[in-house]
Amino acid sequence: MDSDHILLSLVGAGASFVTFCLMRFPQTRRPQFQRYGPFSLMASFFGALAIFFIAALAVYAQAVWH
């Protein structure tokens, strides 16, 4: 893998992790959104999984493009 693919993969994994944390733990959100409660574990997991798949598709698209 090129360094571009690795960097894009790391950014995607990081974005997935941040998505899970923001959905699951309301204290990590901005103050105006903290009033909403935490999402369920399944909703947080599937939200993070969706972001991860989008990032994986971006890595695949970049590999096919080159």
C-alpha positions in Angstrom: 0.0 0.0 0.0 1.1 3.5 -0.7 1.4 6.0 2.1 -1.7 7.7 0.7 -3.8 4.6 1.3 -2.4 4.1 4.8 -3.1 7.8 5.7 -6.6 7.6 4.3 -7.3 4.4 6.2 -6.1 5.9 9.5 -8.2 9.0 9.0 -11.2 6.8 8.3 -10.7 4.6 11.3 -10.2 7.7 13.5 -13.4 9.3 12.1 -15.2 6.1 12.8 -14.0 6.0 16.4 -14.9 9.7 16.9 -18.3 9.1 15.5 -18.9 6.2 18.0 -17.7 8.4 20.9 -19.8 11.4 20.0 -22.9 9.3 19.6 -22.4 7.2 22.7 -21.0 9.8 25.2 -23.0 13.1 25.3 -20.4 14.8 27.5 -17.9 14.8 24.5 -20.3 16.8 22.3 -20.6 20.6 22.1 -22.7 22.2 24.9 -25.6 22.9 22.6 -25.9 19.2 21.8 -25.2 17.7 25.2 -28.8 18.0 26.2 -29.6 15.0 23.9 -29.1 11.7 25.6 -26.7 9.0 24.4 -27.6 6.8 21.5 -28.0 3.1 22.0 -24.9 0.9 21.7 -26.3 -0.6 18.5 -27.0 2.8 16.9 -23.6 4.0 17.8 -21.9 0.9 16.4 -23.8 1.1 13.1 -23.2 4.8 12.8 -19.4 4.2 13.2 -19.6 1.2 10.9 -21.2 3.3 8.2 -18.4 5.9 8.5 -15.8 3.1 8.4 -17.4 1.7 5.2 -17.4 5.1 3.5 -13.7 5.5 4.3 -13.0 2.0 3.0 -14.8 2.8 -0.2 -12.7 6.0 -0.5 -9.5 3.9 -0.1 -10.7 1.4 -2.7 -11.7 4.2 -5.1 -8.3 5.8 -4.7 -6.6 2.4 -5.4 -8.7 1.8 -8.5 -8.0 5.3 -9.7 -4.3 4.8 -9.7 
